[in-house]
Amino acid sequence: MRKQIMLFTFLIFTSINLNAGKIEKGFEALARYDYFKAKEIFSQTVLKYPVLSCYGLALIYTRTDNPFHDVNSAHAAILISNWSLIHCTEKEKLLMAKLSVSNATILFLKQHIDTLGFNIADKKVSSIIWNDYLEVFCGSVLEKKAIENRNEVAYSETKLIGTWQAYKNFSLLYPAAIQFASAMGMYERLLYETSIQVGSISSFEKFIVQHPSSPFCSKAEDEIFNLFVADHTVVEYHNFILKYPKNRNVDSAWKSIYALYTTDGKSTTIAQFWIDYPDFPFKETITEDLQLSMATFYPIQINEKWGFVDEQGKIRIPCEFEWVDFFSEGIAAAGRNDKSGFIGKNGKVAISFNYDEVESFNKGLAQVKINNKVGLIDHTGHLLVPIMYDAISEFFSARAVVIRDGKYGYIDRYGSEVIPCELDMAGDFSNGSAVIAVDSLYGFIDYAGNFLVRCEYSWVESFENGFARVEKNGKFGLISATGKQVLPCVYSLLSPFKNGFAMIVQNDKCGFIRPDGKIIIPCKYEFDKNLEGETFFIGGMVRVKNNGKCGLIDSSGKIIIPFEFDDVLSFKNGLAPVKKNGKWGFIDSKNKLILPYRYDGASSFINGMSRVRLADLTGMIDKKGKEIIPIQFQHITYLSDYILVNDERAFGLLDKKGNWLLPCMYSKIELVDSTILRVEINNKFGYYNIISCEFIWKENGVN
């Protein structure tokens, strides 16, 4: 371009003088499309009439219907024409007026030529072409748009190269580009990614030293933290703090140590933590948690929102949650905005509300669910087991059953799938083995997934004391831990072991065995399905039936209570319920009738009382037959050390002496802890202190 401008300047000072009529003839030739003639005339008159001559040349170079078309030459000519306006003679001005050439027409042509050059560059899609345009067409009305296009094309070229060096070069060349921030971001990211080695703590350490101002230093610190505490143990977190005291995750490490150490939420554990870790920087947390750990919190509901009160009924956490559960291991599951998480006793969020569902913590772990898939987190909120399973059982012997896509497997406490989800069924580990099923047949495996007993049974039960009940071809037997049959599968029934004995049934006759399969009483007594759930040999005796009558024998087969009753239950507190002629009474160990036959139902004595029934009503008597609880209730059950009764209307509660604690007016009574009951009436609930005999908190409508 510079050469072209110099050429036209040379022509201005070397051309011979031409008369005015000649310039007019040039425009006449141009009007006839005689481009050769017009170009010849304009070239000869450029010195005397530079404005008009260069304008005419620019027109020729601009038009595409002649061999002289060249946008760059047109741009050079129009620039000379425009520059020459400043020194234009009066004579040329008169000619310009005569030929209708003005500042405006020159400017219009210049803008048109700028546009032609822009369109050519736009088709090339090259930052070099755009830079040439910006240099040649300097001052173009399209300069701003050309810069934008150049930057966009240059950034696309940079992305194709894709190195941190390319992005850095773009940032240095085009600091005003709108892509500058993106380019710098990519530069920093690629510099980081190419400098570090995944899984290598030393590479992250080196990056921080070499690039201390990089925005990715914080990410490098996070990676060091995550790699160093891969198993999320207290020891790892503490060693991390000692080695990287300036890492931004130190506070998080301290909080994780505290959370893992104090998983049970007990005040003694919190106090011991203070002793073991005197450098813990959040002393106020320990002080607060010590105080809170000594308080018991109970969920309450006000205006359809949930919170907590303490033992005195004081609201400790405002009712602002959609639901809450009881505190477990120092934190409580709760819901907010249709999401679930955990809160501490201080009411603050302990684990963010990021889940669709959560379950309370148990043994330091809690189940969390997203999109109907389940995973496990610890007290720090760290995801130990990915959210990918349909179900996860509780851990037993450091193994938990998981289900994925209908198949069963096992994980360890680190979340590793130690036995793949390929089984039809899997049970919890116990005593070093677990029940599994393949193709609808059952067997046993060890911790590594190796078979201890091949899958050949239609049903099996977990080993207990080295033996397990099994079923094959509809018959039951007993095997040892090696799979050896110690009792052949020939019995129609083999009951669970109780008190070291199990019932066996063959040909409708029952007998008894020990856990090692040894038959101590052969199958000679009548099988009665009512005997199946009996706890055998309580007090050394078991109920059996012979010739339609029941009696008690000992483990040697000796008859202790003769076969003369319709039914007989176990001796407890020195007496046994017996039934004769449809009525129940009580005998002592010498078969002496102590309480007469008058009841329609009776149970063995517990803590000096027996539950008895007359017609459809139930009560409780002592060993002398005195009614402690009147025989007037539909049902009676023990609720810890108390007696829960219900009549036709509702539930009530009495103590063991028959004193009323709560009248029969409640739809539900539950024991929350040793002193507090939760009662419900008319869909309202409250908490009742059994010791002080008063409500600590209740909804309106609860009496």
N, C-alpha and C positions, 0 to 999 in steps of 0.2 A: 504494500500500500504506500509506504513511504517513497519508493522508487517512482510510483505513478504520480504522486503529488509533485515530486522534484521534476518530473518530465514536463508536466503542465506549467510549472514555474519557469522552466527553461524556455518553453515556447513563448511565454509572455514577453520575455526580454529579448528574444531573437527574431520573432516574426516581423515581416515587413509591414508597413502601413497599408491598410486597405481602405477603400472608401466605404461610406455607409451603405450604399446600394448593394454592396456585395453581401453584407450580413443579412439583408432582407432576402436576397436570393437564396441564402442558406436555409432560411425558414420556409421559403417557397418550395425548395427541393424536398425538405422534410415533409411538407404537406403532401407532396406527390409520392412520398415513400421512396424518393431517390436518395437512399441512405449514403451511397458512395459519394455523390455530389455534395450532399449536405455535410458529411464528415470532412470532406476536402476543404470546403469553404470555412467551416467553423474552426478547423485546425489552423487555417491561414489568418483568421481574424481574432484569434484568441488574445493577442497582445493588446490590440486597440480596444476591443470590446470583450473583456474577459467575462463579464457577467453574462452577456447574451451568448457568447460563443460556448462557454463551459456549460451553460444551461442547455444549449442545443445538443452538445455532445452527450450530456447526461441523459437527455431524452433518447438519443440513438442507442446508447449502451443499455438503457433500461428496457427498451422494446425487444421482444423476442422474435420478431419477424425479419431480422437481418443478421448477417454474419458477425456483426460487431457486438452482439449482446454480451455484456459482462457486468455483473452487479458491482463488483469491486471497482471497476473503471468508472461506472456510473457514480458510485459514491465519491470517488476522488474528484470527478468533474464537478459534481454539485457542491462539494465543499469549497472548491476554488471560486465557483460562481457566488456562493454565499459570502465567502470572505471578501471578495472583490466589491461587494456592495458599499463597503465603507469608503472606498476611494473612487467610486463611480463618477465619470465626467458628466457634465450637463448634457453633452451631445448624446451619450449613451442612455441617459435617463429619458431623453426625448424619444429615442428609438425603442426603449423598453415600453414606453407608454403606447407608441404606435403599434408595437408587436404584442401588446397585452401581457407583458412579462412584468411581474411585480415581486416585491418581497414575499408576498403570500404564496404566489405560484411557485417560487423557488423553495420556500419552506415546505409546501405541500409535496413537491417532487422529492425533496430530501426525506421526508417522513415515509413516502411510498418506497423509496430505495432502501431505507432502514428496515422496512417491513419485509421487503424481498430478501434482504440479507438474513433477517431473523428466521424466515421460513426455510431458507436453505440450511441454516445451522440446526433448526429444529428437526429436520429430517435425518440428520447425520447421527444423532444420539451419541455424542462424544463430548467429554468435558474439554478436550483440546480444541475442538471446533468452536465450542462456545467461548473459550478464552480468546481464540483468534477473532471472533465476532466482536467481543467486548473491546478488544484492542483496536480493530479497524474501525468499528462503528461507534467509537467513543462519543458519548453525549447523545446517543440515540434515545428517542422517546420510549423505546422498548428496552432500555438498559436494565431497569429494575426487574422486568420479567425475564430478561436474558440471564441475569445473575441468579434468579430463583431456579430457572431451568438448568443452568450450569451446575448449581449446587446439588440439585436433585439427581442429575445424571452422574456427577462426581461421587455422590453418596452410593448410588447403585453400583458403580464401578468398585467402590471401596468394599461394599458388601460381598461382591463376587470374589474379591481377593480374600477377604475374611480373616485377616491377621490383625493382631493388636497394633503392629507397625503401620498398617494401612489406615486404620482408624485414627491413630495418633497423627499421621501425616495430613489427613483430611482436616482434623481439628486445627492444626497449625496453619494450613493454607486458607481455610474458610472460617475464621472465628465468628463471623457475623451470620453464618448460615443457620436456618431454623433447625437443621439437622445436627448442629454442633453438640447440643446436650446429649442426643442419642449416640453420636459418635464417641463422645467422651465416656459415656456409660459403657459402650461396647469395648472401647479401649481398655477401661479399667477391668471389665469382666474377663476379657480374653487374656489380658496380662496376668490376671489371677489364675485363670484356669490352666494356662500353659506353664505357670511357674510352680504349681503345686502338684503333688502326686497323691491321688486318692488313697486314703488309708495310712498315709505317712505323716506322723506328727512332726517329724523333723522338717519336712518340706513346708509345712504351714509356719513353723517357727522361723525358717529362713525367709519366707515371704514377708513376714512382719518386720524383720530386721532390714531387709532391702528396700521395702516400700512402706515406710511408716505412715505416710500421708494418704495411702490408698483407702478408699471407702470400703474395700473388701478386707481390711484388717480385722474388723469386727467379726466378719464371717469366718476368717481364719482362726480367730480366737474361739469362736463357737465350735469349729471343727476339732480343734485341739481338745476342747472340753468334752465333746461327745465321744471322741475316740478314747480319751483317757479314762472315762467313766463308763465304758462299754457295758459292764455288768451291773451298774447302778447300785453299788454296794457302799456302805458307810466308809469302809477303808479306802476305796477308790476316790470318793469325794474328798476325804480328808487329805490324802496324798496329793491330789490335784491342787488344793489350796496351798499346801506347803511348797509345791514346785512352781506354781504360777500365781503368785500373790497379786500381780497387777492385771491379770486376766479379768475381763468384764463379767465373767460368769462366777466369780468368787462368791458373791452374795447368794447367787442361786445354789451354789454347791453347799454353802452353810445351811440354807433352808432345806435342802434335800437331806442333808445329814440329820437335821432336827426331825424332819417328817418321818424318815425311815427308822430313826432310833426310838421315837415315841409313838409308834404305830398303835399301841394298845390304849393310848390316851390316859394312862394312869398317872396320878400325881407322883407316885414313887419313881416311876420311869423318868418323868420330866425333871425331877430333882436330881436324879442320878446323872442325867445328861449334863446338867449344869456343873456337876463335879468333874465329869469326864472331859468336858470341852469348855474350859474356863475362858477360852479366846472367842467364843461365840459372840458375834458383834451385836446381836439383837436381844440384849438382856431383857428389854421390856416385854418381848414375846414370851419369854420363860415366865416372868412374873405374872403376866396376864393369864397364861395357860395353866399355871399352877392353881390360881384361884378358880378358874373356870372348871378345871378337872374335878374339883371337889363338889361341884354342883351337878345335880341330875336335871336334865331338861325333858319336858314333855310337849309333844305337838299339840297345838290348839288351832282353832279355826274361828275367825271373825270376819264377817261380811265376805264369805266365800274365799278368803285368803288365809294362808297358814303361816304360823310362827311358833314360838316356844315360850313356855313358862318354866320356872324352877320349882323346887319343892314347896316354897312358900306361896306359889301362885303368882309371883311377880313376872310380868312379861319381860323376858330377857332378849328375845329376838322378835322384832315387830312382824305382824302378819302381812307379809308382802309377797309370799310365794304361792304358786298355783297348787303345790302339794309339798309335803315334807315327809321324811321317814324318821324313825328314832335315831338318835346318835349311836354310832358304832365306831369304835376305835378312834374316838375324838372328833369325828366329822359326820355330817348327816347328808344324805341324798335329798335333793330338792329340785323343784321345777320352776322355771320362769320363762315366759314368752315361748311356750311350747318346746323348750329345750331343757335338758337335765344336766345337773352338775352336783357339786358338793359345797357345803358351807361349814365353817368352824363355829365353835361356841361363842366367838366374838361377833358372829353375824356376818363376817366377811367371807367372800368367795374363796374357798380353799382350792377347788379345781373348777375351771371355767365351765360355763353352761354351753357345751359344744355338742351334746349327745341327744339322740332321740329318747333313749331310756338309760337308766343306770340302776344298779342294785347296790345295797349297802356293803361296806367293806367287811371282809371276813379273812382273817389270817393275813392281813396286809395287802389284799388284792380286792378289786371290785370289777364286776362285769359292766361294760358299756356297750351300747348298741347304736348303730347308724344304719339306716336302710335295711333293717331286719337282719343285720350281721353283727356278730358279737366279738368283742376283744376284751383284754384285761389291762387295767392300769394299776400302778402302785400309788402310795400316798403322795408322791411328788407330782402325780398326773402323767408320769411317763408311761407310754404305751408299751407294755411288756409283751403282749400278744396282739398281733395285728387284728383289726376288725374285719375278719374274713370268714368266720365260722357261723354255722347255724345255731350251735349250742356249745357251751363249755361247762363241764362239771366242776365240782370242787376238787382241789388237789388232795390226793392221797399218796403217801410215799413218794412225794416229789413228782407225781405224774397226774395229769388231768385228762379225762376223756374229752375229745372234740368231735364235732360232727360237721362235715362239709359235703354238700351235694348228696346228702343221704348216706354217706359212708363215714365210718368211725375210725378214729386214730387217737394218738396220744401226744401231748406236748409236755415239755419240762417247764420249770418256773422261769426260765429265760425266754420262753416263747418259741423255742425250737421244736419242730414237729419230729419227735424222736421215733415215732412209729407212724408211717403215712396213713392217711385216711383212705384205707382200702378194705376195711372190715365191714361185715354186715351188722355187727353189734360188738360193743366193747363195754366191759364193766370196770369199776374202780379197782385199783391195785390194793391188795391186802396180803400181808405175809409173803411178799416177794412174787406174787402171781396175780393174774387178772383173767377173768372169764372173757372169751371172745367167740364170735361166730363167723363162720365162712360157709356159704351155700346152705344156710339154715341148720348147720350142725355146730355144736359147741365143743370148746376145748379150753386150754390154758396156755398163756405165754408168760415169759419173764420180762424184766425191765427193758431188755434189748429187743424184744419182739420175737425171741426164739420160742419155739413150741416146747412146752413142758409136757403137755398132754395133747395129742392130735385131736382135731375136730371130728369126733365120731359119735357124739351123744346128742339126743334131741333136747336135753336140758341138763344144766349143771348148776351147782351152787358154789360160791367161793369157799376156798379151803379154810378150815378152822381146826386148829390143833393138828395140822398135818393131814387132814382127811376132808373129803368133799362128797356131798350127795350128788348122784348122777341118775339120769334116766335114759334107757335105751329100749326101743321096741315096746314102749308103754310100761316098762317095769323099772323099779328103782333099785339102786345099789349104792355101794360106797367104794371110793378109790383113794389111794394114797397119793402123796405129792409127786411120786414118780409115774403115776398113771396105773399102777397095779390095782386090780380089783381085790379089795379086802372083804367085800360083801357082794356077792353076785347080784346082777340085776334080775331078780326073780320076784320082787315084792311089789304088791299093788299100791303100797303106801310106805314111805319112809319119812317120818315127821322130822322137823328141826330138832336139834339137840337142846335139851333144857336140863340144867343141873347135872350135865354129864351123861344124860340118857336120851334115847330116841325110841319112838314106837315104830315097830315094823308090822306089816299086815300081809298075810298070805292065806288065801282061801277063806277070807272073812274071819280069820283068827288073828289076834294080835299078841305080840310079845315085845321084848325090849332088848336094846343093844347098848354097848358103850361106844364112845367115839372111834375106837380102833376096830369096830366091826364085830367085836366079841358078843355073842348072844348070851345074855345072862338070864333071860326068861323066854323060853321058847314060845312060839305062836300057838297058844292053847286056849286063850281067853276070847270071849266073844267081842268082835269089833263093833264099837258104837261110835259113830261119827262125832257124837258130842264129846268123846274123850280126846279127839284129835288136838284140840287147842289147850289141853290140860298141861299145867306145869308139873313135870313128873318128879316123883320122889322128894316132895317137900317134906321135911322132917323124916326123910328116909322111907316114905311110903308113897304108893301110887294106887290110884283108883282103877279097878278092873271089874269085869262083868263075867258072871258064870251062871248058866241056867236062868238068864233073865234077871238076876239079882246082882247088886253091886256090893263090893267090899274093898278093903285096903290090904295090900301085901307089901312086904319090904323087898329090897333088891335081891335077896336070896330066894324069893318066892314064898316065904313064910306068910301065912294068913294072920294079919294083925286085927282087922275088923272083919267079922264073918260076912258071907254073902247073904244078907237078909234085908237089904234096903233097895228101894227103887232107884236111889241115887245117893251118892255120898261125895262130899268135897274134902279138901285137904284140911288137916289139923293146923290151926293157927291160934296162938294165945291159949292153947290147951283144950280147945273145943273144935269140933268138926260138924258142919251142917249135914244132916241126913234126912232122907225123904222116905216116908212110908204112907201108903194109902193116900197119895196125892198131897200130903201135908209135910212141912219141914219142921224139924226140931234140931236139937243140938245134943251131942254125946261127948263124953270125955274119952281119954285114951283107953279106959277100961271097958268101953262100950256101954257106959252107964248113961241113961237119958238125963240130961241136966235141965234142958228147956223143952217143954212139951211140943208135940206136933200140932202146930196151929197156924203156921205161915204158908202162904201160897208160893213164896219164893224166899231164898236166903243166900247169903254169901259168907265166905270165911271171915273171921274176925280180923280187923286191922286196927292196931292201936286201941284195942279194947272195945271196938264197936263193930257191929255187923249190920249190913243193909238188908232189911227184910221187907216183904211185900204181903199185903192183904188185899185180895181182889186186884184192882188196878192201881192201888195207892202204895207208896213206898215211904219208909221211915228208917230210923236207926235205933238199935237197942244196945245195951251193955251186956256184960256176961251174966248178969242176973235177970235179964229179960226186961229191964226197965227201958221205957222209951225215952231216948235222949233227944231224938228228932221225931216229932209226932208222925204217925203213919197217915199222912194226908197229902203227899206230893206225887206228882206224875213221875219225876225223875230226881235222883240224888247222885251227885258225883263229888269227888274230892277236888278241891282247888287249893293245891299246896296244903297248908295246915288248916284250911277252912272247908266248909261244906256248902256246895252250891246246890240249891233246890229250885224246882220250878213247879208251879201249879198250872191250872188251865190258862192263867192269864200271863204270867211273866216269871222272871228269875228273881231269887233273893239269896242272901248269904247269911250263914250262921257260923258260930265258932264251935269247937268240939264239945262244948258243954250245952249246946243247944240255944245259946243266946243269940238273938237277932242282931246282926250287924247292918244289914240292908233288907228292907221289906221286899216282898215279891211284887215288884212294880216295873222292873227293868227288862228291856228286850234283850240285853246282853250285859254280862259282867265278865271282865277279863282281868287277870292279875298281871300288872305291868312289871312290878318288882316286888320286893319283900314287904313293902308297906303301902303301895299305891295300887288302887283298882281303877280301871277305866270302865265306866258304866254308860249305857245308852238307853234313851227313852224318847219315843216320838221323833226319831232321826236326829236327836240332839245328844251330846255326850258331855261328860265331865270326869274329873279325877278326884277320887275319894281316898283319904288317908285312913287306913284301918286302925292305926294306933291312936290318932287324935279324934277319930270318928267324926271327921268333917271334910267337906269338899275344899280342895286347895284351888280349884278352878272349875267352872262349869258354864255351859251355854245357858242362855235364858230358856226356861222350860224344863230344866233338870232340877229335881228336888232330892 
